[in-house]
Amino acid sequence: MAGRIEDYALIGDMQTAALINRDGSADWLCLPRFDSHAIFAGLLGTEEHGFWRLGPAHPADTAAPHADRRRYRGDSLVLESEWDTPRGTVRIIDFMPPRDGAPQLIRIVEGVSGRVPMRSELRMRFSYGRVVPWVHKVEGRTVAVAGPDSVWHDTSAETYGKNLTTYSDFTVSPGERIAFTISWEPSHKGQPALPEPEASLEATEDFWRDWVEHCTYHGPYRDAVVRSLITLKALTYAPTGGIVAAPTTSLPEEVGGVRNWDYRFTWLRDAAITLSSLLRTGYRDEARAWREWLLRAVAGDPENLQIMYGIAGERELGETELGWLPGYEGSQPVRVGNGAAGQLQLDVYGEVTEALHLAHMTGLARNDYASVLQLKLISYLEKHWYEPDEGIWEVRGPRRHFVHSKVMAWVAVDRTIKLIEAGDADGPLERWREMRDAIHRDVCEKGYDKERNTFTQSYGSQELDASLLLIPQMGFLPPDDKRVIGTIEAIQRELSTPDGFIMRYPTSSGDENLDGLPGDEGAFLACSFWMADDLAMIGRVDEARRLFERLLALRNDLGLLAEEWDPRLQRQVGNFPQAFSHVPLIDTALRLTASGAYGG
């Protein structure tokens, strides 16, 4: 049985990532990329689907003990976990060094006091737990091979095989350090270089310390902001600049339900808002890399813009189900790939254009093709903005005229007009001004319920949608507009959970499933941060701060957030950690700091 989602820690090398449970078990790891097949898929199944537990020895008929303490070493992605046992105290240091060769997961056991019996239990299962590799020795090194993959296991401790698992039983004394490493290599190649765990640890700490020094935010929420920035950096695929939405697939939005999706891809929306947060906190290199990724992914075909791509710009992301995996706490199906890649989501044009506009405004070196792309995107919108789409939440039901999609189409046109007015691009200025005005009128006439004084999810609907909270943030209407205030208050009334967090939208109305899927979901954390932003913008800053600090309290002990919060089970749900939760955390912290709305 996997741990609770919030029981996991993230480590990674900016090309892939591992999740490590409180009991010292690595239950998720895909090699060599975020979107590769998992060699540890116990997170979505059982121990038979792959894991690597390293911790104090315990009787076979008892659960592995949880660490008594854990933390990241300073502002880094190096994890330290400590166990107090009857025999003494032991520490395990887990990390993945930024890659310069084979990807590695390094685990260093360090004795703190006493003599502690330890066990390493390594069960590699390739292809998401379906394939048992051939495990053998090569020149004293243990290697597991299956098809195109090989994983090499190195340690100075004695190892032995039993029940298709590699074990090591040893005792650690005070000050003693014993390292365990796995390294991936294509199976047709030779051995990867022998790992150097201590040197790699020092280099990894240096990397993260140097990277964090570039952060320009020094406000009262610095610890939360820096941890979120580190998480976003960890979700960036370094070779291309693509940013994954999360490093996992099929962690459920409703435990036991079917709302289980693969998030190991680059959503233009998520990546664009991540870019904006990085730019506003001093990280131009990442912004430049993402812009280059975008230009390569879209290439010369903006009319066929996808809402998401693979981390190297791949377009084919076909969705399939892994029937041999029982799913996280029985949440089936387990999906890989994502069929939403073929959806029409007009809001993406706004998010991408806003990101390019912000990059330009913050002084990122000009790229002429970026300006050309922006003009082409508006030319496409000119022909299609009035069409229905699937919207920001990727509904699997019929297309509708989503208000948020229209608002973001307006944003795309507005930002491009500003680019032309500044003399940095050429375009049909008057015609596009007329289009901007037409979209604005259309939304205000068809997407606004005068009787309830609120915008609605889509034209002609009664339902609300938390994406409407972005109307003032995007500048579509000023915060003091009565329609904005009415929308904020309506969402508070109708989409709030008992503890004050915000749902995305009502998933059902009577017997009808409004998004084409059965079941429900938790409170969407990004929407809850958007509410805090809006409250601050309309002058309710104390209320905004209180909501923000309640949201901060939902983070796990390491400062990480999944996609949603289940108010009934009081636990995190959805893929983890989620960029779309950490980005608005940063944004709200910046807004509240600027307003002086913080305690202490």
N, C-alpha and C positions, 0 to 999 in steps of 0.2 A: 504494500500500500504506500503510495507516494505521500509526502507531507502536505500540509496546507500550503496553498500557493505562497502565502507570506512567510512561510518557513524557509524559503529558498534565498540563497545569496547568488549574485551574479559575478562571474569572472569572465574575462574575455581578452582577445588580442586584436580587436578591430577587424577581424575577418570571420570569426565565429565566437561562440560563447558557451559556457557551461553553467548549469544550475546545481548548487550544492546545498543539500538539506542540512538541518541542524544536527542530524545524527552523523554527519560526515560522509554522506552518500552523494556522489555525483550521479544524478538521475536523468540528466539531459545533456547531450553533447553531440553536435553534428560536425563531421569533418569531411573536407577541409574548410567548407564555407558555412555561413548561416543556413543556407538552403540545401545543403547536402543531406544525405541520409544520416540518420542518427545511429551512433554506435552504442549510446546509452539512451534507451527509450523507456526506462522504468517509470518515468513521470506519467506516461500515458498507458501504462499497463502494470506489469508485475516485475519482480526481480528477474524473471525469466527473459525479459525483454532488454536486459542490459543495465548495469549500474557499476559503480566503484565505491565501495564503502571503506573508509580508513578511519579508525578510531580505537578507543579502548576495547580490549577483548571482553566479551560478555557471553553468558551461557546461550547455547543454541536455541533454547526454548523461550528466550526473553527478547524483547525489543532492544535494538541498539540504543544506548543512552544519548540524549541530546546534549549538545555542548552547554556548559554552564554560562559561558560568555562568548561573544563573538563581536568582531568589529572589522572595519577596514583600517589598514595602517594609514593613518593620516588621510590626506586627500589623494587616495590612490584606489586601484582596483585589486589590491592585494588583501586577501581575506585572512584573518587570524581567528581561530576557534580554540577555546580552552575547555578541558574537562577536569573536574575535580573528582578523583576516584579514591576508594579506600586505600589504595597503594601509593597515591601521590597525584600530582597535577601534570598534565601534558598539553602541549600546544601544537596545532597543525596550521601551517602556512600554505594557502592555496593561491595559485596565480597562473596566468597564461602570459608569457612574455610577448611583447609586440614582435611580430614575426619578422625574422631575417633568415628564412630557411623553412624547415619543417615546423608545422604547428605543434605546440607542446602544451600539455597540462602538467604542471609541476606541483607536487605536494611534499612538503618538508615537515617531518615529525621532529619536535623539539621537546626534550625532557625539561620540566620546570622544577619538580621536586619528587622525591621518592623514586621507586622503580616501578614503572607502569607497564603491564603486559598489553600489547597492541596487536591488532590484526588488520591486514589489508586483504580485501575480498574483491577481486576484479573479474567481472563477467562481461566480456565484450560480445555484443550481438549486432551484426551488421544489418543494413537495410531495415532500419526501424524495428529491430528485435526479431526479424524473421530468419536471419541466416546465422548459423553457428560457424565461426571461422575455424580454420586449421591453425592450431597453436603449437609451436615447436620452438626449439632453441637454435640459434645461429650465433656461433662464436661467443657463447655465454649470455647472449641477449634473448629475451622472449619475444617472439613475433607472432601476431595473429594475422592471417591472410584469408581474404575472401574476394574473389573477382578482382576488381581494379584497385582494391584498398589493402593496405597493410598498416598495422599499428604495432609499434615497438615499445616494449615495456622494459625500463631500466631501473635497477635499484641495487644497492650494496647488500640488502637483506636477502636471506635465503628464501626462495620461492618453491612452490610445489603445485601440481595440478590435481584437482579432485572435482568430480561432477561437472566437468566442462567449465571449471572456474579456476583462476590462478590465485593462490593464497600466499600470504607471508605472515608468520607468527614470530614476534620478536618482543624484546623488552627494551625500554628506553630509560636512561638514567639522566640525572640533572646535567644540563649543558650538552648532552649528546644530541646530534642532529642526523637524521637518516632521511634521505630523499628518495622519492618515487616519481617516475616520469613516464608518460606515454607520449609518443611522437607518431604522427601520421606521415606516410609516404606512399606514392603510387606503387602498387605491388610489382610492377615490371622494372622498377628502379632498384638500385642497391640500398644498403643500409643508410638511414639518416645519420648525421653526425651525432656522436655521443653528447648527451646533454651536460650542461655545466650549471647545475641548479643554483649554487650560491652566487655566481657571477650574473646569472639571469635574474635573480631576485633583486640584486642591486641595480641592474639596468632598468628593470621594470619600475621600481620605486622612483628612480631618477626621471624616467619618462613622464610619469604622472605628475610628479612634483613640478617639473619644468612646464608641463602643459597647463596646469592649474594657475601658475603664476601669471598667465596672460589674461585671467579673468578681471574685468574692470568693475565688477559689482562688489561693493564693500559695505552693504547695508546690513540691517539687523537680521535678515534671514539668510546670511551668507552660507551657513553650513548646508541648509536645505537646497539653496541654489547651486552650490558647487557640486553637491552629490548628484543633483539632477543633470548638470552639465557633464559630469564624468559618465553618467549612464548614457546620455545621448552620444557622447564620443564613442563609447563602447559599442553602440548600435550602428556606427558608421563603418562601412566596408572600405577600408583604407585604400586598396588598389584603385578603386574607381570613384570614390566620394559618394556612392549611393548610401542611403540611410534606411535600415529596416525599421518597420513599425514596432516589432518586437522580435526576440530571438526564438520564439516558440510557436508551435501550432496546436490548435484544438484544446487549449485550456478554456473551459466552458464559461460562457456568460451567465449560465444558469446550471448549477451543479446537477448532473443527471440529465440535462437537456441536450438539444440538438444544435444549439447556437455555438458551434465550434469551428473556428476558421484558422487558416494558415496566415500568419502575419509576417513571415520571413521575406518580405518583398519591400520594394520602395514605392509607397504611395506618393504621388506627386503632392497631394494635400499635406500629409504628415511631414514629408521632407521639407516642403516649403515653409511650414510654420516652425519646424526645427531650425531651419536656416535663419529665420528672423530672430529667434531667441539667441542663437550663437552670435549673430551680428551685433545684437544689442549688448552682449556681454564681452565683446572684444575678440571674437574668433573669426577673423577674416579668411584664414587659410581654408577652413572647412567650408565657408560660404563659396569661396572661389572653386573649390573642388566639386561642390554640388552643382554649381552653375555649369561647369564643364560636363559633368555627368548628364545633366538635363539636355544640353545641346547635342550630345552624342546619342542619347536615347531617342529624342524626338527626331533627330536628323533632319532631313528635308521634307518631312511628311507631317506637319502639324495638324492637317485636317483629320488624320487618323490617330490623334493623341489618345493614349490610353491613360486610365486613371492610376495604373500602377505598372511597374516593370520589375524584372529581375534586378539583382544588385549590380550586375554588369550591363544592364540595359536590355535584357532579354524580353521579348514580347510574348512568347508562348508560355503561359502559366496554368496549363490545364489542371482542373480540379479532379482529384480522385480520392477514394476512400480506402483506408487500410483496415480491412475487415478482421485481421488477426489481432489487432490491438483493442482491448476492452475499453480504452478511454480513461481519462482522469476521473476517478471515483464513478466509473460507469457511464461517463458522458460520451455517448456515441452519436454520430460516427466520428472517427478520427480522419481528418482531411489533410491532404497535402496538395499544394497548388491552390489557386483561388479563381473561381469562375467569374467573380466580379470584375476581373480585368477587362472583360468585354462590355461592361456597362457604359452608358452615357451618363456622365455626371458633370453638368455644366459648371458647377461651382469650382471645379479644378482650375478652369481658365482664370478665375479670379485669384485663387491662392498663388498660382505660379506667377501671374503678373504682379501681384503684390510683393512677392519675394524678390523678383527682378527689380522692381521699383525701389524697394528698401536697399538692396545691394547698391544700386546706383546712387541713392541719396546718402549712403554712409561712406561713399568714396571708393568703393571697390572699382578697380581699374576697368575702364570701359571695354566691353566686348561687342564689336559691331554686329556679330550674328545674333547676340542676345536681343538687341534692339529689333533686328529683322524678324526674329521669332515672335517677339511681342506683337509686332504689327500683323503678322500672319495669323496669330491667335485671334486678334480682334476682327480680322476679315472673316474668319470662320464664324465667330459669334454673330456677326452682322447678319448671317444667313440662318442662324440656328437658335438664337437666344430665346425665341418665343416657343420653342418646342418643349414638350414634357420630357422628364428624365428620371433616373433612379435616385438621384439626390445624394447628399452627403453620407447618409446611413446605409446606402447600398441595399435598399429594400429588394426583396425577391418577388414582390408583387408587381402590379401594372405600373407603368410610368405615370407620373403626375407633374403638374406645374408646381414644383416645390418653391416656396418663397425664398428660402435661403439660396437656392441655385440662381434665381433671378437677381437677388441682391449681389451675389458674387460676380455675376455677369456684368452688373453695373460697375462693380469695383474694377474689373479688368478694363473696361472702357475708360473709366475715370482716370486710372493711373497712366494709361497710355496717352490720353489727352494731355496730362501733365508733362509727360516725356516730350511730346511734340511742342507744347507751349514753352518748354525750357530750351528749345532749339536742338535737342539731342536726337531727334528723329523727324522724318517727314511723313505726313499722312493727311487724309481728307478731314481736316480739323472740324469744319462746320458740320459735315455729315455725321461725324462721330459724336459731336456734341448733341445733335438731334437724337441720335440713337441712345445716348446716355439719358436724356430727358424722357424719351419714350419708355425705356425700361423702368425708370423711377415712377412715372405715372401708372404704368401697368401694375406694378407691385402695390402701390398705394390704393389703387382702385379695386383690384381683384384679390389681393392677399390680406386685406384689412377688414376686420369685423367691427363696424362702427358701434353696434349695440353693446358689445363686450369690451370695446376699446382695446383691442389686441390684434396683432398680426396672427395669422394662422399657419399651420404647417404647409398647406398647399391651397391653391385657388379653389374656393367653394367648399372647403372643409371646415369642420368645427374644431378639429384637434389642434393642439399646440405642439410646438417643437422647440427644444432648447437651443437649436442652432439660431433661432431668432434673436438670442442674446447678443449675437455678433453684429446686429444692425448698427448700434451706436459705435461699437469698436472699429468698424470698417468705415465709419463716416457717412453712411447712407442717410442717417438722420441724426441730429444733435441729441445728446443725452437728455436735455431738458424738454424735448418734444413730448407732448402728452401721450402720443401713441407709443413711444418708447417706454415711458414709465408704466403705461397700462399693460404693455406686453410683459415687462419684468414682473409686475405684480401678479399677472395672470399665471405666469409660469411658476411663481412661488406658490400660488394656491393649488394649481392643478397637477404640477409635475414634481412636487417636493415629496420626499420620503418623510416618515415621522421624525427622523433625526436631522432633517433640513437639507439633505443632499438632493441633487436634481437628476431625474430620469431624462433620457433623450426625448422620448415621445411615448404616448400610450401604445402599448404593443397590441392591444385588442380593444374592441368596442362591441359590447354584447357578445355575440357568438362569432364575430368577425375578427380574424387576425389581420391587422392593418398592414403588416410588413411582409406577409406571405409566409410566415414561419410560425410554428406552434410554440407555446411556452412564453416565458417572460425573461427578464434580465434584471441586473442590478442597477444601482444608480451610476450614471456615467461620470467618471471623475472629472474629465475635461469640462463637461457642462457645469459642474459644480464650481470649478474655478472661474468659468465665464460669468457665473452669477455673482461671485465675489467682485470681479472686475466691474460689472455693471452697477452694482450697489455703490461701489466707490465713485463711479462716474456720475451718479445722480445725487451724490452728497451724503449717502448713508454709509460713511466710512467706518464707523465703529461696528456696524453690522457686517460690513465686508470683512473687516479684520477678524471678527469672531468666527465667521464661516471659514475663512482661510486657515485659521489656526486649528479648527476642527478637522479640516482636510489634512493638514500636516500630521495630525495625530493618527490618521489612518495608515501612514507609512509603516512599513515593518521596522524592526530594530536597526536595520541598515539603511533606512531612508528610501526604500524602493516602493513603487506603486504598480499595481496591475491596471487593467483597463477600467474595472468597475468595482463597486462595493455592494455586497449583498446585505441589505438592511435587516433581512430576516435572520440570516445565519451569522451576521456580524463578522464577515470575513471578506477578503479580497477575492475577486473572480475575474476571469478573462486572461488573455495572454499577458506575459510577465517577463521582465518589466516593460512597461508600455510607454513609448515615446510620446504618444498623444495625451498621456497624463502628466509627464514630467515637463513638457513644454509649457503648458498653461500655468503650472506651478511657478516656473521662472517668471513668466509674464506678469502674473498677479503680484509676486513679490516685488518686481520692479515698480509696478503701479502703486502699490501701497507704500513703498519706501518713498517714492516721489511725492506722495500726498501727505507723508508724515503719519499715516494711519497705522501705527504699530505700537505694541505695548513695550514696557520696559525702558 
